[in-house]
Amino acid sequence: MLAGGVSLACLGSAHANDSGNLTLQLLDRVNTLEEQTREMRGQIDQLTNQVQQQNAAMSKQIDDMNFAMQQRGHAAAGGAAPVTAAGGVTPAAPASVPAPAPATAKRSLDDVLKAGNDALLQHDYATAQADAQQVLSGPKSPRQIDAQYLMAQSLAGQKQYRQSALAYYDTYNRAPHGQRAPSALLGVAATLMALNDKASACQALDKLSSEFPTPAPRIKSAELVYRKRAKCS
């Protein structure tokens, strides 16, 4: 059983050999909705950031105007400039202008992903998830596949297995023949195992074996381990 309560036992024998199974189809549909939600959240975040930046700039302008008016008021109230002991006039000290704060360098996608993967290795899953979301919320790019895989790993680290399964399948779905695809299908199986849905895990492993008959040795080794644990036929 998946977390959503759908049993794969109800599939008819006519669909037994279909490469797409009900579990993965449901994951795909839910994932599409979640991706649309993420895009909307990204747009809202961008608009919020723009409003905050505009408000900050306006507040700075108001502060600068108030400061300038105060300086002119002090100069008018003080009258003549003070006289030194030698009889000279001490020039008024110019108003100090605060130095502008150094601009923070904007991180590239590679920098963000590297930071996210470093956080993942340190078991800082929340930071890894935030870095992955930053890339996913940005413009479309091939690096979003890596970000989606990072998102799946960070969710698994936080034991959010259902969301992790969706994220892993989304990684596969974005590039079914890409470099991340075998690892993503293995991740789907692993998270389904964590949900104690052994039947669906076996289906994910069958899909992995069918589409990638000669995966990397580490993928094949992990596949055999999960097959044994799930008692796949």
N, C-alpha and C positions, 0 to 999 in steps of 0.2 A: 504493500500500500504506500502511495506517496503521501506527503503531508497534507495534500489537498483532499485525501480520502478517495482517490480513484483507484480501483483495483484493475490490474492488468489481466486478471484471470477471465474477465468477461469478453476478451477479444475472441472472435470466432476463429476456427481453424483455417478459414480462407485467407486470413491476414497473418498467419503464423510466420510466413517467410517474407513478409514485407519488410524492407530495410528500415522504413520509418515506423516506429511503434507509438502506441497511444501516449505513453509517458513522455517521450521526447516531443511529440506534437503538442501536448499540453504545455510543456516547458517552453516550447517555441512561442506559443500564443501569449502566455503570460509574460515571457521575456520581451515581446514586442510592445506590450502595454507599459512595461517598466522602462523600456528604452525611451518611449515617448514622454513618460513622466520625467525621466532624467533630463531630456532635452528642454522640457518646459522649466524645470528647476534651474537649469543652467542659464536660460534666458532671463529668468527672474533674478538670479544672482547677479548677472551682468548689469541689469537695470538698477538693482539696488546699489551696486558698487558705483555706477555713474552718478546716482542721486547723492550718495555719500560724498563723493569727490567734489561735486558741485557745491554741496552745502559747506564742505570744509574750505573751498576756495572763497566762497562768499563770506564766511565767518572771518577769514584772514583779511579780506579786503576791508571789512567793517572795523576790525581791530586796528589795522594800519591807519585808517582814517581817524579813528578816535585818538590814537597816539599822536598823530600829526596835529590835531586840533589842541590837544593838551599842551604840546610843546609850544605852539603859537601863543596859547593863553598864558603860559609861564613867562614867556619872553615879554609880553605886553605888560604883565603885572610887575615885573622886576624893574622897569624903567631903564636908567642908564646902566651900563656895564660897570662892575666893581673896579675900583682903582687899586693898583698895587702900591706897595710901600715906596717904590721909586717914583710914583706919580704916573706910571703908565697905565694903560687900560688893558685889562685882561680880556682877551677875546672869549666870547661864549663858546663853550665846548660844543662841538657838533653832536647832534643826537646820534647815539649809537644805533646802528641798524643791525639786527641779528643776521648772522650769516645763514644763508639758505641751507637747509638740511640736505645732506648728500642723497642723491636719488638711489633708490634701491634697484639693483640690477634685476631685470626680469629673467626668470629662469626659463631655459629652453625646455622643450618636451623631453629631450634626453636627460637633462638635469633632474627634471621632476620624476621621471621614471627611475632613474638611478637612486634618487633619494628614497623613493617608495620601496624599491627592492632592498635597499640597505635597512630600512625600517622593518621590513618583513623578516629579514635575517635576525634582527634584534628582538623579534616577537612584539614589535610595536605595531600591532595590526591596525589600530585606529589611524595612525599616521599614514601607513601604507594605503589604506582605503581612501583617505583624503587626497593623497597624491594621485591615485588612480582616477578618482572622480574629477580632479582638476583637468586631467588630460581628456577624459571622456566628455566633459562639459565644453571643451574648446572646439575649434574648427575641426572638420573631418580630416583625418590623416591616417596613414597606415599604422602609426604608433598606437592608435586607439585599440588595436587588437592586443598589443602587449599590455596596455592599460586595463583592458577587460580581463585578461588573464590574471593580472595583479589583483584586480578587484575580487575575483573568484577566490584566490588564495587567501586574501586578507579576511574575507567573510568566513572561509573555512576555519581560519585560525581563531576567529571569534565564536566558533561553533554555531554559526548561522547557516546550517547545512542546506536548508531548502533554498535560501537566497544564493548560496554558493553554487548549488547545482544549476540554477538558472543562469548564473554568471558564466560558469564553465561552458554550458551549452551555447550561450550567446557568443562566446569566444570561437567555438567551433563553427557556429552558424555564420559568423562574419567572414570566415575564410575556410570553407570545408576542406580545401586541399592545401592549406597553408602550413607553415612550420609548427604552429601552436595546436593544430587540430588534433593530432594523436594524444598529446598531453591533456587537452581539454576534455576529450571523451573519457580518458582515464580518470580525470577529476570528477566528471559526472558520475562514474561508477563508484568512486570512493565516497562521495557525499551521499549517494543513495544507500551505500552500505552503512554509513553512519546513521542514516534514518531507518535502518533495519529493513529496507526494501530490497531484499536480495534478488527477487525476480527481475525487477527493473534494472538493478545493477548488472545482472547477467545480460540483459538485452543491450545495455550500453557497451558492455565488453564484446558482445557479438558484433555490434556495429563497428567497433574499433578493429576487430579482427578481419571483418569483411572489407572495410575500406582501406585498411593499412595492414596488409598481410605480412610485411617485413618492416616493422617499426624499429626504432633504435633499441639496442639491447636493454637499456634501463626501462623502456616502456614495456617491452615484452616480458621482462622479469616481473615487473609490478602487476601486469595483466594476469600472469599465472598465479601470483599470490592472491589476488582478489578473486579469481575464479575458484580457487581452492576454498577460500573463506566463505564465499557465497554458495558453494556447492553447485556450481553451474554444471549443467549436463553436457 
